[in-house]
Amino acid sequence: MRLLIFGNSGSGKSTYARAISARHGLPHLDLDSIVWEPEQIAVQRPEEDIAASLAEFISRNATWVIEGCYGELVQSASAHCTELIFLNPGVEACLANNLRRPWEPHKYASLDEQNAMLSALQAWVAGYYERDDAWSYKAHRAVFDAFPGVKVEHIEATEYTV
């Protein structure tokens, strides 16, 4: 089993991926952990380092769960997955989930630092369906539609089952 879970920030990717990983004993890669410089806020690692980290995780593990919003990485990992899961519950659900998000110590030194970034995150999330970048609905939809294998799109958070 090699599951690739993607969608907008706040769509439930991390929660869903952690639950599947725990239930099936699968290695789990949160793409945030390879995209951003450790202990720095919003400082992206060099693209070649990100790609190398993804390739290493995939080659090191026969089974896995990978999750994230990064379209170019989702596209790359999709060539290796056995199932694609697109979490697309809508902007309102994502915004509400972000407001309930607990402190993420792997991303922020403190809850205050995380909260200081919340308004920027919410504005970015709100533009998901209008943006035209690699992390947008348009990019995610293209990956999902082009994938020839087993795939599922969840349009309501209540549909998520592990």
SEVEXBA-251370 format. One record per residue (C-alpha): residue in three letters; x, y, z. Coordinates in pm, whole numbers, plus 50000, padded with zeros to 5 digits. Last residue first. Example, Ala and Ser with C-alpha at 12.3 -4.5 7.8 and 13.67 -1.06 7.14 Angstrom:
! residues 2
ser513674989450714;ala512304955050780;
END
This chain:
! residues 162
val490335050150763;thr487195069050681;tyr486895104350553;glu483405110850422;thr482555134950707;ala485165158950570;glu483075164050260;ile484345164249901;his486445132749928;glu488065123649597;val489205087649552;lys491765072349319;val492865038249199;gly495115041648896;pro495285062748580;phe496095096348745;ala495385124248495;asp492255136948671;phe493905137549012;val497055155248897;ala495055181048698;arg492655186748990;his495575193249225;ala497075218948987;lys493745237148939;tyr492975234849311;ser496205253549379;trp499625243349512;ala501425244149177;asp500135279449114;asp497045293048937;arg495145306849233;glu491355310849218;tyr490195278349381;tyr492805279549659;gly492455316949729;ala490855312250072;val493735289650176;trp496275317350107;ala494235342750303;gln493905317750590;leu497635311150593;ala498445348350602;ser495985353150890;leu497405323051076;met501105332451064;ala501105350351401;asn499165320851543;gln502035297451460;glu504575320551622;asp502365323351933;leu501975285351945;ser505745283351973;ala508865272651783;tyr506805265951471;lys506845238551206;his507685206251394;pro506005221551700;glu502615221851526;trp500285238251776;pro496755225151738;arg494665233951434;arg491155245251527;leu491305277651322;asn492905258051038;asn489985233851038;ala487495262651000;leu489415276650703;cys489595242250541;ala485875235750593;glu484985269650444;val487325264450148;gly485795232250027;pro486025195750140;asn488565185749872;leu490725157650009;phe492215140249704;ile493315104349774;leu495575086949521;glu496165049649549;thr499015026449450;cys501625053949462;his504925056149274;ala504145079148977;ser501935099349211;ala505025109249410;ser506225132949136;gln502825148749081;val502305152949455;leu505755168649474;glu504945193649197;gly501525200449346;tyr502715207449700;cys499655202649921;gly500845174150137;glu500635137650231;ile502695106350180;val501605073050324;trp503975044050279;thr504855008850164;ala508114996050014;asn510085023150196;arg513675034450130;ser513085042849762;ile510085064949836;phe511755082750128;glu514975088249929;ala513085101949627;leu511225126649848;ser514415138150018;ala516215141949683;ala513355162849541;ile513425185949843;asp517215189249829;glu517065197549455;glu514385223649519;pro516485242249777;arg514765243450118;gln511935268250168;val512055293750446;ala508525299550576;ile509465299350944;gln512855284851030;glu513545256551277;pro514065231050999;glu514085245250647;trp510765238550475;val509915214250195;ile511025181150350;ser508925181550669;asp506065199650498;leu505755168850272;asp504385149350570;leu505875114950518;his504365085050695;pro505775049650723;leu502895024950734;gly501765004751035;his498274999450893;arg496205017251159;ala498945041651255;ser499665052350898;ile495985054850815;ala495335076851119;arg498425098351057;ala497415103250693;tyr493855113850781;thr495005138951043;ser497735152350815;lys495505155850510;gly492495171150685;ser491565198050430;gly493245225150637;ser495785234050370;asn494315224050036;gly494525188549906;phe496715157549894;ile496945121650012;leu499265097049838;leu498905061249955;arg501435033749890;met500005000050000;
END
